[in-house]
Amino acid sequence: MHTHKPPRRSGHGTDDRDYRLLFVLTLPLFLSAAIVAKVLPARWRPWPPSDQSTRSIFAEARAAAGAYLPYAMMG
């Protein structure tokens, strides 16, 4: 029996997959940064306080990854 594989699409499908892979691989880095930021006093935190300072550590890590990863995908 012969199975036919659909051709790989270039463009947005590949970019989406690459973004998700990069997101999953860098999330532990952003998670550790969010943990350190929660432990530090407010004046030493690496980013300015926001009105969403009550977010969970995981929500902060996802937000940081979502903010910085699009720059990695440019080019």
MODELLER restraints for C-alpha pairs under 7 A, 6 or more apart:
rsr = mdl.restraints
at = mdl.atoms
rsr.add(forms.Gaussian(group=physical.xy_distance, feature=features.Distance(at['CA:23:A'], at['CA:65:A']), mean=6.64, stdev=0.5))
rsr.add(forms.Gaussian(group=physical.xy_distance, feature=features.Distance(at['CA:27:A'], at['CA:61:A']), mean=6.68, stdev=0.5))
rsr.add(forms.Gaussian(group=physical.xy_distance, feature=features.Distance(at['CA:27:A'], at['CA:65:A']), mean=6.59, stdev=0.5))
rsr.add(forms.Gaussian(group=physical.xy_distance, feature=features.Distance(at['CA:30:A'], at['CA:61:A']), mean=4.94, stdev=0.5))
rsr.add(forms.Gaussian(group=physical.xy_distance, feature=features.Distance(at['CA:30:A'], at['CA:64:A']), mean=6.60, stdev=0.5))
rsr.add(forms.Gaussian(group=physical.xy_distance, feature=features.Distance(at['CA:30:A'], at['CA:65:A']), mean=6.44, stdev=0.5))
rsr.add(forms.Gaussian(group=physical.xy_distance, feature=features.Distance(at['CA:31:A'], at['CA:57:A']), mean=6.92, stdev=0.5))
rsr.add(forms.Gaussian(group=physical.xy_distance, feature=features.Distance(at['CA:31:A'], at['CA:58:A']), mean=6.53, stdev=0.5))
rsr.add(forms.Gaussian(group=physical.xy_distance, feature=features.Distance(at['CA:31:A'], at['CA:61:A']), mean=4.81, stdev=0.5))
rsr.add(forms.Gaussian(group=physical.xy_distance, feature=features.Distance(at['CA:34:A'], at['CA:57:A']), mean=5.84, stdev=0.5))
rsr.add(forms.Gaussian(group=physical.xy_distance, feature=features.Distance(at['CA:34:A'], at['CA:60:A']), mean=6.32, stdev=0.5))
rsr.add(forms.Gaussian(group=physical.xy_distance, feature=features.Distance(at['CA:34:A'], at['CA:61:A']), mean=5.86, stdev=0.5))
rsr.add(forms.Gaussian(group=physical.xy_distance, feature=features.Distance(at['CA:35:A'], at['CA:57:A']), mean=6.43, stdev=0.5))
rsr.add(forms.Gaussian(group=physical.xy_distance, feature=features.Distance(at['CA:37:A'], at['CA:45:A']), mean=5.44, stdev=0.5))
rsr.add(forms.Gaussian(group=physical.xy_distance, feature=features.Distance(at['CA:37:A'], at['CA:46:A']), mean=6.99, stdev=0.5))
